[in-house]
């Protein structure tokens, strides 16, 4: 798993949210000297993600727990597959259970959906992108899950690429002004960031083509026929990205236009978690 600097902090916040002033269900009925073993099992097919996070959850709750991974992030899992085992204090296992599962189920859901959509692009050069439509404070993990599913991470935040969207253009006074001001700003700040600009129709596209000064053009909410015409007009001069309401039902048709990238916000904000359970061995 990639290094995520604030992972322990994120896990501790999640545990604090769940435990509060104590796991009273466990404290009430499980002796502190009790030891046992449990196993985490997939209850449906999918792509696993978050296994390393789950291990970290168990160890933050109780460093003496012994966790053995039998499946790893990016692995396909099938209903009934054993993912990991954990041994040690019974109370610690029960206290960590839900937080470990919450991380793994959500991340595996993202990886699974991404894998399904990437498979629909087989034979085409188009790559599937994620977006910034992520759960607050979970962005790096959710983008990691997209990568585990075979997708491509787009910009991580507002700081690593310039994205001139419709509101930037409208507030700046137009396409040309937004591009020119961006170049002036980057020069003044000594930053070498790529510039992407969003266009909403073929007229806006032509203005960008006439003006230049960008690296990628996002073609937002275009239908398939108009997107095909737009890609042909651009003719490889700039990278192209399609965005806006593209689903698994329409993904292949959009990709067949020859567009370089398709961004799908639903990869991270409209996901069904993968069903995984923890049971006593």
N, C-alpha and C positions, 0 to 999 in steps of 0.2 A: 504493500500500500504506500502511496505517496506520503511524504512528510507533511502533516497538517499541524502547524505550530500550536494552535489553540485547541487541539482535540481533547486533551485531558480536562481543560477548563470547560469545554462544552459538555463533556460527559458528567463532570461534577455538578454542573448546573441542572442537567437532566435528572440526576440522582436526587439532588436537593429538592427539586420540584416534586418528585415522587415520594420521597421518604419523609420530608417534613421533620417533625420532632420524634419520629421513630416508626419503624415497620411493626405496628402493634399487632397485626394478625400473626406475624411470625414470632414476635416476642412472647405472645400470649400462649402459644401452644407448642413451640419447638424448643427443647432444652438447649442451652448454649453449648453443651458438650456433644450434641448429636452430630454425627458425620454420615454422609450419604453420597451417592453419585447420581447424576442426571445426564440425559442426552437431548440434544437438539435435533429435531427431525423435520424434513421438508414434507409438507402436506399437499403440495402441488408442484408441477413442473415449472422450471424457470432458470434464471441465471443468478447465481449467488453473488451477493455483495454485502459488505459490512461484517464479515467474519472476524477480521482483525479488530474492528471496533468493539464487537461483542466480547472478545477476549480481554480487551482493555477495560471494559465495564466490570467484568468479573474481578479483575486484579485490583481495580481501584476500590471496589467494595471490600475485598479481602485478598491481600497479596499472597496468602497461603493456598488459595484455591489452585488446583491443578487442572488446566484446560488443555485439551488435545484437539487440534483441528484435523478433521478428516476430509474436509472440502475447503477450497480456497476461493477468494474473490475472483470472479470471472468464470468459474467452473459451472457447467450445466448441472442442475440437480433435478431429480425426478421424485415423484411422490413416494415417500417411504425411505428416501436416502438419509443416512446418518451424517450430520454436518459436523458436530463436535460432541465431546463429552466433557463433563466438569465434575470434579471430586473435591470434597472438603467439608467444611462446616455447613450443615444443612440450612441454617438460618441465612448465611451469606448467599448461598445459591438462590434461595427464594427472594431475598431482597434485591438481588441483581437481575432476576429473571425478566421482568417486564421492560426495563430500560434496555437491556441487551437485545431483546426481541424487537422492540420498537425501532431501534436503529437498523437492525438487519432486515426486518420485513420491509421497511420503506425503501431502503437502498436496493434491495433485491427486486422490488417492484419496478423501480426506475430502470435498473439494468435489464430486466426481462422485457419491458416494453421497448426499450431502445434496441435490443437485439432483434426483436420481432420486426421493427421498422427498417433497421439496417438490412435485414435479409430481403426486404422488398426492393432494395436498390441493386440487387445482384446483377452484374453485367453492365452497369452504368457507372460513369465516373463521378456522379453526384454524391456528395458527402452530407451526412445528417449532422446538424448542429444543435446544441442546446442554446439556452438564452439566460438572461438574468432573472427570469421568473422562477425564483427559488424560495425555499423556506428561509426566513431570516435566521442568520447564523449557521445555516446548514449548507450554504452554497458550495463550499469546497468538497464536502462529502457527496452532495448530490451530483456535482459535475464529475467527481470520481466515479460514481455509479454509472453515469452516462458512458464514460470511457470504458468501464468494465463490460458494458453491453455492446461495445463496438462503435459507439458514436464519437463525434469530434467535439471537443470543447471549443466554444467561441470565446469572446472576451470574458475575463473573470469579473471585472467590475468597470466602473466609470473611468478608471485610471490607466488602463493598459491599451486603449484604442479609442480613437475619436469616432463616435457614431452620431451623425447629424440626422436626427429624425424630424418628423413633420413639425413638431413644436419648435425645435431649434431653428429650422428654416423660416417658419412664420415669424418668430420673435426677432430673428436677425434681419428680417426685411427681404428675404428671398434666397434662392439657391446660390446665386453668384456671391452675394454678400456673406453668406454663411461659410462658403468655401474659402473666400479670400481672408476673412477674419481668422479662420482656423489656421491658415498658413502663417499669418502674421504672429498669432499667439505662439505657435509651436517654435517659430524662429526666435522669438523673444525669450522663451523659456528654455531653449536649447533641447527640445524634446523631439525624438524621431518616432512619432507614433503614426501608424497607418490610419487612413481616413476612409470611412465608409459613409455613404449618404443614401438616405431613403428617398425613393420617388414613388408617387402615387398613380401616375398615368404616363402615357407615352410622350405627352407634351413636356412634362417635367424631366423625363429621361433625355429628351433631345436637348434641353437646356444644359443638363450635366455634360452630355457628349460635346456640345459646342464649347463649354467653358473649360472642362477638364479639371485636373488638380485633385483627383481622388484615386483610391486604390481599389475600392469595391463598391458596387451599386446594389442596394437592396431594393428589390421589386416587390412592393408591399400590396397585398390583396389583389394581385392580378389574377384573372382567370387563365386557364391553360393556354388558350389561343393567343391572348395578348402577351403572356409571358414568352411564348415561343417567338413571337415577332420581336419582343424586346431583346431577347438573347441574340437573335440574328442581327439586329441593329448594332448591338455592342460589339459583336464580331470578335470576341476574345481580347479586346483592348483593355477591358477591366474585368476583375473577378465579378461574378454575379451570384446573388443570393435571393431566393424566393422566401417569402414569409407571409404569414397571415391566414389562419384558419385551415391550414393543410393538415389533413387527417390520414390515418392509415388507408382509408378508402380512396383517397385522391393522390397519395404520395407518389406512386409509380408514374402516373400521368404527368405530374409536374416535373418529375426528374427526366422524363423522356423528352422534354423541351431542350435539354442540353445545359440547363442551369448548373453552375458549379456547386452551390450549396443550397440546402433547404434547412431553415431553422424552424424548430417546433417547440414552442413553449410548454406544450402539454407533457413533454418528456419529464418535466420536474414539478409541474403544478397541477396535473390532473392524472394522478397515478393511483392504481389499486395496489396495496401492499401484497407481497407474496406471503402465502399462508405457511408459517413455520411455528412449531410448538416445542416446548421444553417439558419433558416428562421424566419421572424417576426411573432409573435403570433397575 
